[in-house]
Amino acid sequence: MPTIHRTIVRPLITEKSSTAFQDRGEYTFEVHPDATKPQIRAAIEQLFGVTVTGVWTANQRGKDKRVGQSIGRKNHWKKAIVTLGEGDTIPIFEG
């Protein structure tokens, strides 16, 4: 079971996640692969001091990478899409 500071790996800021934030107020994070929805909810609430109303998770498969004749694979990872209560924001996404 990951600790609170290891549950949230990093925020994902891409075109798709920025559009989701602007349209629906959804925040996207890369999370520990073993993290559950209640652990993610607790970590976000404790780290950022906000109220989480919804958590959706998805497991992402690692992509195959080739360098010359060598073939490798990036690690599998997990992402979480989080919605917050009315009036709550996370300042790292605004800018």
Secondary structure as a PSIPRED ss2 file (coil, helix, strand):
# PSIPRED VFORMAT (PSIPRED V4.0)

   1 M C   1.000  0.000  0.000
   2 P C   1.000  0.000  0.000
   3 T C   1.000  0.000  0.000
   4 I H   0.000  1.000  0.000
   5 H H   0.000  1.000  0.000
   6 R H   0.000  1.000  0.000
   7 T H   0.000  1.000  0.000
   8 I E   0.000  0.000  1.000
   9 V E   0.000  0.000  1.000
  10 R E   0.000  0.000  1.000
  11 P E   0.000  0.000  1.000
  12 L C   1.000  0.000  0.000
  13 I C   1.000  0.000  0.000
  14 T C   1.000  0.000  0.000
  15 E H   0.000  1.000  0.000
  16 K H   0.000  1.000  0.000
  17 S H   0.000  1.000  0.000
  18 S H   0.000  1.000  0.000
  19 T H   0.000  1.000  0.000
  20 A H   0.000  1.000  0.000
  21 F H   0.000  1.000  0.000
  22 Q H   0.000  1.000  0.000
  23 D H   0.000  1.000  0.000
  24 R H   0.000  1.000  0.000
  25 G C   1.000  0.000  0.000
  26 E E   0.000  0.000  1.000
  27 Y E   0.000  0.000  1.000
  28 T E   0.000  0.000  1.000
  29 F E   0.000  0.000  1.000
  30 E E   0.000  0.000  1.000
  31 V E   0.000  0.000  1.000
  32 H C   1.000  0.000  0.000
  33 P C   1.000  0.000  0.000
  34 D C   1.000  0.000  0.000
  35 A C   1.000  0.000  0.000
  36 T C   1.000  0.000  0.000
  37 K H   0.000  1.000  0.000
  38 P H   0.000  1.000  0.000
  39 Q H   0.000  1.000  0.000
  40 I H   0.000  1.000  0.000
  41 R H   0.000  1.000  0.000
  42 A H   0.000  1.000  0.000
  43 A H   0.000  1.000  0.000
  44 I H   0.000  1.000  0.000
  45 E H   0.000  1.000  0.000
  46 Q H   0.000  1.000  0.000
  47 L H   0.000  1.000  0.000
  48 F H   0.000  1.000  0.000
  49 G C   1.000  0.000  0.000
  50 V C   1.000  0.000  0.000
  51 T C   1.000  0.000  0.000
  52 V E   0.000  0.000  1.000
  53 T E   0.000  0.000  1.000
  54 G E   0.000  0.000  1.000
  55 V E   0.000  0.000  1.000
  56 W E   0.000  0.000  1.000
  57 T E   0.000  0.000  1.000
  58 A E   0.000  0.000  1.000
  59 N E   0.000  0.000  1.000
  60 Q E   0.000  0.000  1.000
  61 R C   1.000  0.000  0.000
  62 G C   1.000  0.000  0.000
  63 K C   1.000  0.000  0.000
  64 D E   0.000  0.000  1.000
  65 K E   0.000  0.000  1.000
  66 R E   0.000  0.000  1.000
  67 V E   0.000  0.000  1.000
  68 G C   1.000  0.000  0.000
  69 Q C   1.000  0.000  0.000
  70 S E   0.000  0.000  1.000
  71 I E   0.000  0.000  1.000
  72 G E   0.000  0.000  1.000
  73 R E   0.000  0.000  1.000
  74 K C   1.000  0.000  0.000
  75 N C   1.000  0.000  0.000
  76 H C   1.000  0.000  0.000
  77 W E   0.000  0.000  1.000
  78 K E   0.000  0.000  1.000
  79 K E   0.000  0.000  1.000
  80 A E   0.000  0.000  1.000
  81 I E   0.000  0.000  1.000
  82 V E   0.000  0.000  1.000
  83 T E   0.000  0.000  1.000
  84 L E   0.000  0.000  1.000
  85 G C   1.000  0.000  0.000
  86 E C   1.000  0.000  0.000
  87 G C   1.000  0.000  0.000
  88 D C   1.000  0.000  0.000
  89 T C   1.000  0.000  0.000
  90 I C   1.000  0.000  0.000
  91 P H   0.000  1.000  0.000
  92 I H   0.000  1.000  0.000
  93 F H   0.000  1.000  0.000
  94 E C   1.000  0.000  0.000
  95 G C   1.000  0.000  0.000
